[in-house]
Amino acid sequence: MISIPAGIARIDLFSFIIYTTLGSLIWNSVIITLGYFMGSNWQLIVLVFEDYSLIVLAIALLFMMYGLVWWYKKRIKR
């Protein structure tokens, strides 16, 4: 889903690929490390994140709305 806002913002393809790759490597490293250390207790992670998933979703939506408003105002000024 990140490619849609990247396209709207006209981010250079090379930069997009580099940043997306780095972000994916970091995120996957965190997930793999958590899985390794939690082992068979992985269900604890699910329980913890289940409680906060709606809060994280709401915060993400607020950031997206803020970004869209900022982008729209910037575009109107042109």
Secondary structure as UniProt FT lines:
FT   HELIX           3..8
FT   TURN            9..10
FT   HELIX           13..38
FT   HELIX           39..41
FT   HELIX           42..77
//
